[in-house]
Amino acid sequence: MAEKKAYAVIAVGGKQYRVCEGEWLLVDRLSVEEGKTFHPDVLLLGGDGEPKLGDKVKGQQVTAKVTAHVLGEKVIVGKH
């Protein structure tokens, strides 16, 4: 049987994401500068046995680093 990889469910920008260690994640723009780290809210921990919710995740942290702020393609709208 394959070993389960540990994961966390975090809240960033009003949305929830399931993340594992070393993953890259594209989220909506944050008010954190490029190159800085921050600690998003941890909602659930799992992957190694029973998932941990509520008081069991208090004190647990996930550290995220903002690598870049990316702008999308400019859209030109014309009205007649």
C-alpha positions as CSV (number, residue, x, y, z in Angstrom):
1,M,0.0,0.0,0.0
2,A,1.3,3.4,-0.9
3,E,2.3,5.8,1.9
4,K,0.0,8.8,2.2
5,K,1.6,12.2,1.6
6,A,0.9,14.8,4.3
7,Y,-1.1,17.8,3.2
8,A,-2.8,20.9,4.6
9,V,-5.9,22.8,3.6
10,I,-5.2,26.6,3.8
11,A,-7.3,29.7,3.3
12,V,-5.8,32.5,1.1
13,G,-7.7,35.4,-0.4
14,G,-11.1,34.0,0.6
15,K,-10.5,30.6,-1.1
16,Q,-9.3,27.3,0.1
17,Y,-6.4,25.3,-1.3
18,R,-5.1,21.8,-0.6
19,V,-1.3,22.0,-0.5
20,C,1.7,19.7,0.0
21,E,5.3,20.5,0.9
22,G,7.2,22.0,-2.1
23,E,4.2,22.7,-4.2
24,W,3.8,25.9,-6.3
25,L,0.4,27.6,-6.1
26,L,-1.1,30.4,-8.3
27,V,-3.5,32.5,-6.2
28,D,-5.1,35.9,-6.6
29,R,-2.9,38.9,-5.9
30,L,-1.9,39.3,-2.2
31,S,-0.8,42.3,-0.3
32,V,2.6,40.7,0.5
33,E,5.7,41.9,-1.3
34,E,7.6,39.6,-3.7
35,G,10.3,37.5,-1.9
36,K,8.5,37.8,1.5
37,T,7.0,34.9,3.4
38,F,3.7,34.7,5.2
39,H,1.6,32.2,7.2
40,P,-1.9,31.5,5.7
41,D,-4.7,30.2,7.9
42,V,-4.5,26.4,8.3
43,L,-8.0,24.8,8.2
44,L,-7.1,21.1,8.1
45,L,-4.1,18.8,8.3
46,G,-4.2,15.3,6.9
47,G,-2.5,12.5,5.0
48,D,-0.9,10.7,7.9
49,G,-3.8,9.0,9.7
50,E,-7.0,10.9,10.7
51,P,-7.5,14.4,9.5
52,K,-7.0,17.1,12.2
53,L,-9.6,19.9,12.4
54,G,-10.4,22.8,14.8
55,D,-8.4,22.9,18.0
56,K,-6.1,20.1,16.8
57,V,-4.6,22.5,14.1
58,K,-4.0,25.4,16.5
59,G,-0.3,26.2,16.7
60,Q,0.4,24.5,13.3
61,Q,1.8,26.7,10.6
62,V,2.2,26.6,6.9
63,T,4.8,29.0,5.5
64,A,4.3,30.4,2.0
65,K,6.6,32.6,-0.1
66,V,5.5,35.1,-2.7
67,T,7.8,34.5,-5.7
68,A,6.2,36.9,-8.2
69,H,3.2,39.1,-8.9
70,V,1.9,38.2,-12.4
71,L,-0.3,40.4,-14.5
72,G,-2.7,38.9,-17.0
73,E,-3.1,39.9,-20.6
74,K,-4.5,43.4,-21.1
75,V,-8.1,43.2,-22.5
76,I,-9.3,46.1,-24.7
77,V,-13.1,46.7,-24.7
78,G,-14.7,48.9,-27.3
79,K,-18.2,50.4,-27.2
80,H,-20.2,51.5,-30.1
